[in-house]
Amino acid sequence: MTTSASVPTGSESAITAGDTVTERLVAANARYAEAFTDPGMDARPVLHVAVVACMDARLDLHAALGLELGDCHTIRNAGGVVTDDVIRSLTISQRKLGTRSVVLIHHTGCGLESLTEDFRNELEAEVGQRPAWAVESFKDVDQDVRQSMQRVRTSPFVPHTDDVRGFVFDVHTGLLREVDPAS
């Protein structure tokens, strides 16, 4: 397995002392834009699917699922949990941009398994304000996938809920394991 940190991109020589990662990304974008050709795609995903997944940097969703640019909407957050903002995105994806299927992907070794809601207390003590959002930590990844599937299926805003499936991605093997929603 390779990572972006281990793959020479030719841009290492362009980074000088004092440059930030953001400057590196902006420079990479300039090189990308030089050869960019507008593919003429619509915002509607070709496969009519939205994928909700964890933001973990080890998940290369397009490669793992055999997807190409334009195939899906990708919604990512810590844990891949279905929050109000995920419901917002899925609602727009389905009602305005034509998706019909939802694929939920959590993964093994998720950082949210080691956090608790006490994290909010720690933040409040540090910054003097309690976050309005829940950490959404969990101990059982399968149960959290089930909970996420249930949140999508019962949302009054998401109209197409007959094809909502949940999976756990194994970060060591690259395989998806489907979670039975009824277990």
C-alpha positions as CSV (number, residue, x, y, z in Angstrom):
1,M,0.0,0.0,0.0
2,T,1.3,3.5,-0.8
3,T,0.3,6.7,0.7
4,S,0.6,10.3,-0.5
5,A,3.4,10.7,2.0
6,S,5.4,7.9,0.4
7,V,4.7,8.6,-3.3
8,P,7.0,11.2,-4.9
9,T,4.9,13.7,-6.7
10,G,7.7,15.9,-8.0
11,S,6.5,18.7,-5.8
12,E,8.9,18.1,-2.9
13,S,11.5,20.2,-4.6
14,A,9.1,23.1,-4.9
15,I,8.6,23.1,-1.1
16,T,10.9,25.4,0.6
17,A,11.4,26.3,4.3
18,G,8.4,28.2,5.6
19,D,5.9,26.8,3.1
20,T,2.8,25.4,4.5
21,V,0.9,22.3,3.5
22,T,-1.9,24.6,2.2
23,E,0.7,26.3,-0.1
24,R,1.8,22.9,-1.3
25,L,-1.8,22.0,-2.1
26,V,-2.4,25.3,-3.9
27,A,0.7,24.8,-6.0
28,A,-0.4,21.3,-6.8
29,N,-3.8,22.7,-7.9
30,A,-2.0,25.2,-10.3
31,R,-0.2,22.3,-11.9
32,Y,-3.5,20.3,-12.2
33,A,-5.3,23.3,-13.7
34,E,-2.7,23.7,-16.4
35,A,-3.8,20.4,-17.9
36,F,-7.4,20.5,-16.8
37,T,-10.2,20.1,-19.4
38,D,-13.8,20.7,-18.4
39,P,-15.4,17.2,-18.6
40,G,-18.8,18.8,-19.1
41,M,-20.3,16.8,-16.3
42,D,-23.6,17.5,-14.6
43,A,-23.7,17.8,-10.8
44,R,-26.0,14.7,-10.8
45,P,-24.1,11.5,-10.0
46,V,-24.1,9.1,-12.9
47,L,-24.8,6.1,-10.6
48,H,-27.5,7.9,-8.6
49,V,-25.8,7.0,-5.3
50,A,-24.6,8.9,-2.3
51,V,-21.9,7.4,-0.2
52,V,-21.6,8.5,3.5
53,A,-18.2,7.6,5.0
54,C,-15.8,8.4,7.7
55,M,-13.2,11.1,7.0
56,D,-10.4,8.8,7.9
57,A,-7.4,9.4,5.5
58,R,-7.0,5.6,5.0
59,L,-10.2,5.3,3.1
60,D,-9.8,5.9,-0.7
61,L,-13.4,5.5,-1.5
62,H,-13.2,5.9,-5.2
63,A,-10.5,3.2,-5.5
64,A,-12.2,0.9,-3.0
65,L,-15.6,1.0,-4.7
66,G,-14.4,1.2,-8.3
67,L,-15.8,4.7,-8.8
68,E,-14.9,7.3,-11.3
69,L,-15.3,11.1,-11.1
70,G,-19.0,11.9,-11.4
71,D,-20.3,8.6,-10.3
72,C,-21.5,9.5,-6.8
73,H,-22.0,12.1,-4.2
74,T,-19.5,11.6,-1.3
75,I,-20.4,12.8,2.2
76,R,-17.7,12.4,4.8
77,N,-17.4,13.3,8.5
78,A,-15.8,11.9,11.6
79,G,-17.1,8.3,12.0
80,G,-19.3,8.5,8.9
81,V,-22.2,8.9,11.3
82,V,-25.6,10.1,10.1
83,T,-25.9,13.6,11.7
84,D,-28.4,16.3,10.9
85,D,-25.9,17.7,8.4
86,V,-25.6,14.4,6.6
87,I,-29.4,14.2,6.4
88,R,-29.3,17.7,4.9
89,S,-26.8,16.6,2.3
90,L,-28.7,13.4,1.5
91,T,-32.0,15.4,1.2
92,I,-30.4,17.7,-1.3
93,S,-28.7,14.8,-3.1
94,Q,-32.0,12.9,-3.5
95,R,-34.5,15.7,-3.9
96,K,-32.5,18.0,-6.2
97,L,-29.8,15.9,-7.8
98,G,-31.4,12.6,-8.5
99,T,-29.7,10.0,-6.2
100,R,-31.7,7.0,-5.1
101,S,-29.3,4.8,-3.2
102,V,-27.4,5.4,0.0
103,V,-24.2,3.5,0.9
104,L,-22.9,4.0,4.5
105,I,-19.3,3.1,5.2
106,H,-17.8,2.9,8.7
107,H,-14.4,1.2,9.2
108,T,-12.3,-0.8,11.6
109,G,-10.0,1.0,14.0
110,C,-12.1,4.2,13.9
111,G,-10.9,7.0,16.2
112,L,-14.5,7.6,17.5
113,E,-14.3,4.2,19.2
114,S,-11.8,5.7,21.7
115,L,-13.6,8.9,22.3
116,T,-16.6,9.6,24.6
117,E,-18.9,12.5,25.0
118,D,-16.5,13.7,27.7
119,F,-14.6,15.2,24.8
120,R,-17.3,17.9,24.8
121,N,-16.7,18.6,28.5
122,E,-12.9,18.9,27.8
123,L,-13.6,21.4,25.0
124,E,-15.9,23.4,27.2
125,A,-13.3,23.6,29.9
126,E,-10.6,24.6,27.4
127,V,-12.4,27.2,25.3
128,G,-15.3,28.3,27.7
129,Q,-18.1,27.2,25.4
130,R,-19.8,23.8,25.1
131,P,-20.1,22.5,21.5
132,A,-23.6,22.3,20.2
133,W,-22.8,19.1,18.4
134,A,-22.6,15.5,19.8
135,V,-19.3,13.6,19.4
136,E,-21.3,10.6,18.2
137,S,-18.7,8.2,19.6
138,F,-19.4,4.5,19.7
139,K,-18.0,1.2,21.0
140,D,-19.7,-1.2,18.5
141,V,-19.1,-0.3,14.8
142,D,-21.8,-2.7,13.5
143,Q,-24.4,-1.2,15.9
144,D,-23.4,2.3,14.8
145,V,-23.8,1.4,11.2
146,R,-27.3,0.0,12.1
147,Q,-28.1,3.3,13.9
148,S,-27.0,5.3,10.8
149,M,-29.1,3.2,8.5
150,Q,-32.1,3.7,10.8
151,R,-31.6,7.4,10.8
152,V,-31.6,7.6,7.0
153,R,-34.6,5.2,6.7
154,T,-36.7,7.2,9.2
155,S,-35.9,10.7,8.1
156,P,-39.0,12.4,6.7
157,F,-36.7,14.5,4.4
158,V,-35.0,11.6,2.6
159,P,-37.6,10.2,0.2
160,H,-35.8,7.2,-1.3
161,T,-35.0,4.7,1.5
162,D,-35.5,1.3,-0.1
163,D,-31.8,1.0,-1.1
164,V,-29.9,2.1,2.1
165,R,-27.1,-0.3,2.9
166,G,-24.3,-0.2,5.5
167,F,-20.8,-1.6,5.5
168,V,-17.7,-1.8,7.6
169,F,-14.4,-1.3,5.6
170,D,-11.5,-3.3,7.0
171,V,-8.5,-0.9,6.9
172,H,-6.1,-3.9,6.9
173,T,-7.6,-5.9,4.1
174,G,-9.5,-3.3,2.1
175,L,-12.6,-5.5,2.1
176,L,-16.2,-4.3,2.8
177,R,-18.3,-6.3,5.2
178,E,-22.1,-5.7,5.0
179,V,-23.9,-5.1,8.2
180,D,-27.3,-6.8,8.6
181,P,-29.7,-4.0,9.7
182,A,-31.9,-6.5,11.6
183,S,-29.2,-8.0,13.8
